[in-house]
Every structure is written in structure tokens, then in C-alpha cells.
């Protein structure tokens, strides 16, 4: 049986539609640089979404949990192998995503006998200043884009663009973690409500979604409804100011709860 370019192209289109449909209701992940570090924030159900990868690297994902876990383990293994065989200074977001993870994900995506990964992921690398922080957003097809100061991984490209437009409108880098948290949470609300130029069909339901709530049009309302209906904040920080060797930590509910009152 012959396999034409048309067949191959049609198969890729079907794979895209399959994955995109399953990602569209996923809870976005927002990354924001601030004066003393980098913040990754999302709202989640029972499964974690934000993880440390290496000394100055962390990741946050939406999608199928088993695929996220596979990518997390591959990221950690690759980064630590690089650090052991070369040096910790050689472990960078560019080498990790551009040279290792992207080609591997592309191979899976192009293999018609394999199931494509259902995920979208932000990687961030802590720099000496906010302008030196790097964000890479990589998709299920292995393609990635780079950002400075902020990035968003969401269920649709349009949602990412709308949230990043909100973030780019802020000329100043957040001065404090509390301010970065507020900015990132609002951007999450924007990405959650602006899935497409048309209003989202309230009857749509995706089994990979963190919740089957009807999504409000207003970002603040969407955030309040998500919290009311069982989602909780997950926020990870790479701390630029700490003297400790370990830069990563997850914010506790006690730490971020006072900031939620501003929503």
C-alpha cells in the first residue's frame, strides 16, 4: 500500500485536531519575571503542574498528566546528565529545549505509529536580572518559541496571544512577588476566558480539563469561579535573591492566600 504526501499531511492534520481539541479546556500556565525572581502560576485540580528541572530551571505544563510526567522525567534526566558530563554551567534552557526535547517530541509527533504527546509546556531559566530571564514555550509538535519577561501556555494559540498582550501592556517588571502573583493570576484569567475570538460553547466538555465549569467572560469572575469550584493555585518560584543553592520553591497557601483577596 502506497503512502502519499497527501496521506501524510492529512494524518498530521488529524493529529493536530485531536490534540488541540483535548488541550483547549486545560488550565493555562503563566510565567512572569519580577525583580527578585521568576514565577510560574496555574490553577489545578489534584495533579501537580509546576516542577523544578535543575538549579535555575523549572517547567509548567497543561495536558495529559502521564505525558507531562514523561516530559518532566526526560527533562530532569537530560539536564542532570548534561551537568554531570559537562558542567552545571552548561545546563541551559536553550540546550535542554532546543537540542534535546524539541527533536525528541518532533520524532514522536511525526511517527504515525505513535500517539502524539498531549501537552503544552513552559520552561523558564533564571537569569541575573529580569531582562536575563528566558522563557521557552514548547508544543506537542516539538515546535517552540522564546520569550523574555513573561510567557503563557494555554489551550489555544489565541488564548496565549490575548494573555501575552495583557502582560506586554505592562511596561514595568513587577517589583515584588505579590505584584507578580497578581499579574500572573489575571493573565491566567484572560487566557482562560479568551479561548477564541468567538464565545466558547458552554456545553463543551473535555475529559482532560481541570474542571467542567462554564467559563465566564470576565477574567476575575473566571478566577473566582474556578477557586470556588475546587481548583487551587499552584505557584513555583525561582528566587534570584536567596543565598541558598536551591532556588526553586512552591508557594504555600498561607503565603499567597492574602493576595487572592485582591481578585
N, C-alpha and C positions, 0 to 999 in steps of 0.2 A: 504494500500500500504506500503510495507516494505521499509526501508531506510537503505542501507548497508553502511559499512565503505567506500567502493569504491565510492558510490554515493556522500558521504560527502566529500571525498578527491577530487573528480572530480569537485564538486561545488566550493571548495576553490580555486582550480587551475584556474577555470574560473573567479572567483572574482579577483584573483591576476592579471591575464592578463588584465582584464577590467580596473582596477585601474592603473596598471603600464603603459598601453597604453595612458591613459589620463594624466598621470603625466610627461611623458618623455620630452615634449616640454615646461614644466614650467620653469620660471626663477629661477635659483638657489639662495639660501641664504647662505652667508658665515659669519662665526663668527671668530673673531681674538682678542686675548688678546694683549694689549700693556701696556707700563709702567704705564700709568695713568688711565687705564680703560679697557672696553670691547666694541668692535664694532660689530654690525650686519649690513650687507650690502646686498642689492639686487638691481636689476633694475626692474621697474614695469610700468604698464600702468596706468589705472585710480584708481585701488583699492590698498589700503594700504596692506603691507605685514609684517611690523615690529611694535611690540606693547610692552608697559610696562605691566608687570603682577603684580609685587609687588615691594617693596622698592629696592631690589637688584636683581630682576628677570626681564628678558624680553624674548620675543619669536619672531621668524620669520618663515613664512610658505610659501610654494608654493602649489597650488592645487585649488580646488573648493572654491570660495570665501565664500559661505554660510557655508561650513564645517569649514573653517578657523575661521569664526566669531563665530560659535557654540563652537569651541575649545577654542577660546580666552575668551569668557564669562565664560565657565566652569573653565578655569584656574584662572581667576580673582576671581570668587566666591569661589573656593576651597581654594585659598591662603588667602583670607581675612577672611574666616570662621576659618581657622586654626589659623591665627594671633589673632582673637578675642577670640576664645575658649581656646587657649593655651597661646601663646605669639608670638610676631613678630620674636623672635629669633628661634622659632620652624618652621618657614616657610622656607623650603629649597627645592632646586631643586630635591633632592633625594625623599623627601616625596611627593612632588607635582606630579612628573612624575612616580616614581616607585610604589607608594602606591595608587595613586588616578586615574591619567589619563590613564596610561597603562592598568590597569584592565578594565576600562570602555570602552576604544577603542577596547580591545580584545573581550569584550562581543558583541559589535556591529558587529565586523568582523566575529565572529563565529555564529551569528544568521542568518540563511539562509533566514529568512523573512524580514531582514533589509538590507538597502543599505549601503555598507561599506563607510567609510569616504574616500574622495579622497584628501589626503594631505600628506605632509611630513614636519616636523617641528623641528626647533632647539630651545631649551630652554637654556638660559645661566644664571649663577649665579655669581655675582661679589664677588671676594674674597679680602683679604687684600693685596695680591701680585698677579702678573700674574700666578704664579705657583699654586695659590689657586683658580683661576677661574675654573668653571666647565661648560661643555657643554654636553647636552643630545640631541641626535637626535632620534626622535620617528616617526614611520611609520604608515601607515593606518591599519596595523595588530596589533598594540599595542606593537610590539617589539621595544626596544630601545637600544642604545649603548652610552657609555660615552667617553668623550674626555677631554683632557686638552690642553690649549693654543689656540686651534682652532677647528673648525668643519665645515662641509659642508652638506647642504641638497640640493639634486639635483634630476633631473628627472630620473636618473638611478643610480644603485649602482656603476657601472663602472665610471660614471662621478664624483661621490663623491670620489672614490678612487684616481682618477687622480688629482683632485684638492687638496686633502689632502696630496698626495705625493709631490706636489709642495710646500705646506705650511710646511711640515715636513722637507724639504730640507733646510729650513732656521733655523739655529741653534739658532740665537739670537731673542729674543722677540722684536718686533718693539718698538722703543724708543718714538715715537711721534704718535699723532692721524693721521697726514698727512701720515706718513710711513705706519701705519696700514691700512689706506684707500687705498693706492696704492697696497699694498699686497693683500688685500681682493678683490679689483676690478680685479686684474689679475687672482686670483683664481676663481672668477666668470666667467671670460672669458674661463679659462681652463675647468670648469665644463660645460659651455655652448657648447663648441666645441667638447668635448670628451664624447659623449653620449654612444658610444660603440666602441669596437676595430675596427669595420668596419665603413666606412664613412656613415653618416646619409643621408637618401634619401631626396633630396631637395624637392620632391613632397609631402612629408608627411605634414599633417596639423592636428592640434588638436585644437578643439574649446576652450580648457582651456588654451592654450598657450597665453603668454603675447603678442606675435606677430607671424605672419605667414611668417617672413622673411626667406630667405635662409641663413643658418648659415655658416659662413666662417670657414675655418680650423684653422686659426691663432687667438689666444685669443684676441690680441689687435685689430685686424680687426673686430672681432665679437662685441667687446665692442663699437667701433666707429660706426658700422652699426646700432647697437641697439639704440644708442643715436640719431643718425641721423634720424632714423625712428620712433621716438616718445617715446621710453622708457626713463624714467628718474630715476636717482639714488634715492634710499631711504636708509638712514643710521641712525641707532639708536645707542646711546652710553649710557653705564653706567659709570659714571665718578667717579673714585676712589679718585681723588684729591680734589673734591669740598667739602666745608664745609656744603653745603645745605643738608637738609634732603632728598630732591628728587634727586636721582642720574641719572635718565633717561632723555634724551632729544633727539629729532630728529635734525640732522644737517640741517642747512639751505643751499639753493643753493648757496647763497653768500659765505658761509664758505667753501664748498667743490669744487666750480667751478674752482678755480685756480689749484687744484690738478688734474683736468681732462686733463689739457694741457700736462701732462706727459704721457698720454696714446698714 
